[in-house]
Amino acid sequence: MIFSYCYLNSLLQLLEAWGNFDLYFILRILISAFPQLLPLIIYFLSNEVNSLIAILSYIVIYCMVSVVFVVYYHTVLKKYKSKKILSRENLETEKIGFWFHMGSYINVLFNNIDKQFVQWFCYVQEFSYFSFSLTLQHTMTIFLSAVGRPLFPYLATEKNIRHTGFTTVKRYLLMLGSASGIAFFACCFVVERWIPTYIDSLNIIRVYFAVFPAMAVVNCMYFNLYKIRMLKERYIFDTFIMLILAILANSIAVKLKYKNIGIAVATTIIYYIWLFYGTTIFKELKIDSHECFFLTAFLIIFIFIPLHFETVPGMMVYFLADILICYVCFPHEIMALVKLVLRLL
């Protein structure tokens, strides 16, 4: 399992560097979604599931996928010769990659610190609800990652992109993040109908799904621009600052005895702080009044609609409200998207 995990995650980085996004998406989905879907499928079929099945799902999927890719690349690459590892070109690449790897490692700590706090300071049942919420959030994060990876080569040609181009991409990402709120209602429907044991986790899920507009911009634009502009030291510094802020915010939540929901709120707040903080580094991504109004309106409807509507009617109301605020705030982007869809049809 250790070999499979290290091999597949290294392969993900290589596929991204090579620009082979088709294989990247396939591999990402196989190792991220399938280990989580398999226990759910078993639960729906047998109406029971346990921790051993969940663990075995990860081991089986990772090992099977590793074997497939090892055989595939052995067949495809055996006719090629690689450069010496200690060549000057490779050493320079490794040096740059090392610093970005350090920043990515700090980012991994940032993304997992909330779960660690819940494990340390909350009861086992609260931790199980929190972990279930993170699993559903992670499923949507995979989708955002799938959008963010192809943006890398587009943003890499930033010399040919006007200032309005950055604004347009940012606004589409904000709208994508707000549209992810529909997935919350789908999660509610699944939990209420088939997994009522975890119904108390819905409040945590709602908090975590509120983060997606900010997460979309941070993950898809900020991280790509750090790498494209070779801001190695800045990347490490900023991720470290956000990690410290996350630790402080989670500590405050624990001190005030807000438990798992408070920790989820703290993490969400830090992402929105990062969203605005990032505009001080990337001036062209400054949040204007339209985008501030959009974020405020999104948070209001996303928080209050689930409180006043049942799941299915709430989904429809949220869908209509989301379209309305998107059109009011970003009419040009919406019309351009409609024209593109009509042209494709």
Salt bridges, closest charged atoms under 4 A:
GLU16 OE2 - ARG149 NH1 2.92
GLU89 OE1 - LYS83 NZ 2.57
GLU126 OE2 - LYS259 NZ 3.55
GLU158 OE1 - ARG229 NH2 2.65
ASP238 OD1 - ARG234 NE 3.27
GLU284 OE2 - ARG229 NH2 2.28
ASP288 OD2 - ARG171 NH2 2.57
GLU291 OE1 - LYS170 NZ 2.93
GLU291 OE2 - ARG171 NE 2.99
GLU333 OE2 - ARG171 NH1 3.42
